[in-house]
């Protein structure tokens, strides 16, 4: 970072990359389904609990992936805005007479 209240595009990439890695890790975990348990009469309840956990993991992957994508998009938008501002300031500078006024 450049200062306490300043942010650069690369700073957002530093946030987005671990989020994408975490989402991929969660996705890998959710694809490794355990063997169906034999818990006697409660087997159906244990199975229902595993399904609920798998569904929660899927939602978590989607949420973390969306968050990472939003951070990346913000970085791209920030870069675009900075570039447009720079071009506008250059244009204004070119229109000024020598000496600035």
KEBA-851652 format. One line per field, with one value per residue (C-alpha): x, y, z. Coordinates in nm, 4 decimals, decimal comma. Layout:
residues N
X X  ... .
Y Y  ... .
Z Z  ... .
***
This chain:
residues 101
X 0,0000  0,1105  -0,0256  -0,2791  -0,5750  -0,4453  -0,4911  -0,3342  -0,4727  -0,2108  -0,3423  -0,6765  -0,5048  -0,3394  -0,6888  -0,8514  -0,5862  -0,6201  -0,9995  -0,9856  -0,7461  -0,9759  -1,2773  -1,0869  -0,9852  -1,3461  -1,4548  -1,1948  -1,3099  -1,6746  -1,6004  -1,4437  -1,7648  -1,7255  -1,8541  -2,2160  -2,2245  -2,3976  -2,5395  -2,8263  -3,1679  -3,0167  -2,8390  -3,0940  -3,0441  -2,6677  -2,7038  -2,9279  -2,6674  -2,3939  -2,6121  -2,6702  -2,2942  -2,2246  -2,4868  -2,3350  -1,9879  -2,1262  -2,2826  -1,9582  -1,7606  -2,0068  -1,9909  -1,6114  -1,5786  -1,8249  -1,6322  -1,3031  -1,4615  -1,6021  -1,2590  -1,1021  -1,3747  -1,3228  -0,9535  -1,0244  -1,2772  -1,0297  -0,7559  -0,9924  -1,1071  -0,7482  -0,6497  -0,9445  -0,8655  -0,5016  -0,6029  -0,8433  -0,5785  -0,3304  -0,5885  -0,6564  -0,2838  -0,2430  -0,5197  -0,3567  -0,1482  0,2214  0,2625  -0,0576  -0,3216 .
Y 0,0000  0,3521  0,5107  0,4537  0,5617  0,4702  0,1483  0,0187  -0,2398  -0,4929  -0,4693  -0,6098  -0,8978  -0,9882  -1,0290  -1,2050  -1,4735  -1,6351  -1,6212  -1,8125  -2,0646  -2,1080  -2,1604  -2,4229  -2,5942  -2,6047  -2,7368  -3,0149  -3,1079  -3,1193  -3,3614  -3,6125  -3,7628  -4,0069  -4,3619  -4,3983  -4,4697  -4,7690  -4,6213  -4,8647  -4,7022  -4,3512  -4,4041  -4,1888  -3,9002  -3,9241  -3,9280  -3,6211  -3,4442  -3,5258  -3,3921  -3,0709  -3,0346  -3,0931  -2,8328  -2,5834  -2,6436  -2,5847  -2,2550  -2,1552  -2,2244  -2,0156  -1,7286  -1,7220  -1,7459  -1,4580  -1,2538  -1,3169  -1,2259  -0,9042  -0,8090  -0,8711  -0,6704  -0,3863  -0,3881  -0,3722  -0,0900  0,0990  0,0649  0,1806  0,4836  0,5787  0,5503  0,7643  1,0262  1,0338  1,0852  1,3668  1,5414  1,5129  1,6607  1,9511  2,0076  2,0170  2,2806  2,5168  2,8023  2,8065  2,9090  2,7293  3,0067 .
Z 0,0000  -0,0651  0,2520  0,5287  0,3150  -0,0287  -0,2195  -0,5369  -0,7777  -0,6697  -0,3137  -0,4303  -0,6109  -0,2831  -0,1344  -0,4311  -0,4777  -0,1323  -0,1639  -0,4925  -0,3365  -0,0355  -0,2610  -0,4583  -0,1355  -0,0177  -0,3570  -0,3349  0,0165  -0,0832  -0,3686  -0,1289  0,0047  0,2933  0,2857  0,3896  0,7624  0,9133  1,2306  1,2636  1,2943  1,2903  0,9566  0,7709  1,0168  0,9891  0,6097  0,6248  0,8390  0,5852  0,3031  0,5004  0,5566  0,1857  0,0902  0,3330  0,1878  -0,1607  -0,0539  0,1158  -0,2033  -0,4049  -0,1544  -0,1309  -0,5104  -0,5549  -0,3011  -0,4808  -0,8149  -0,6650  -0,5332  -0,8740  -1,0477  -0,8014  -0,8836  -1,2548  -1,2051  -0,9875  -1,2493  -1,5255  -1,3234  -1,2408  -1,6057  -1,7205  -1,4547  -1,5621  -1,9256  -1,8291  -1,6226  -1,9071  -2,1455  -1,9078  -1,8722  -2,2500  -2,2771  -2,0255  -2,1627  -2,0703  -1,7080  -1,5995  -1,6228 .
***
